């Protein structure tokens, strides 16, 4: 078995997170090559976070985390700003969507950069695509293993 994609698989997470440990164990046991990026020691570029937010805006943020609860007021203010921008721009751009507004919102990006543990983990990418957020053995088998 092995990785079914030719693009490099990147696993973003925190070493002591149970879901990240499960993902690493899955990849190791199935000989799926990957590169681990520790969110606590690696600053993520704003452009990368914006791209992720465009692809998976509802999946990326762990709203049950202690970190999220501690920044909830700042997060709400940043979202209100993003929604206000969408309303102000909607007459000019009928195709405007919430994901782009959130992704383009510097305050939200700044909050994530300052508090990377607000991200749901692990985040798995291949090339420039987010292919999985969180851990699910069933989903990982379907996505990362070549059928026998």
Secondary structure, DSSP 8 states (H G I E B T S, - for coil): ---S-SS-EEEEE-TT-HHHHHHHHHHHHTT---EEEETTTS---HHHHHHHHHH-TTTSB-TTSHHHHHHHHHHHHHHHHHHHHHHHHHTT-TT--HHHHHHT-HHHHHHHHH-GGGB-S-EEEETTEEEEES--HHHHHHHHS---
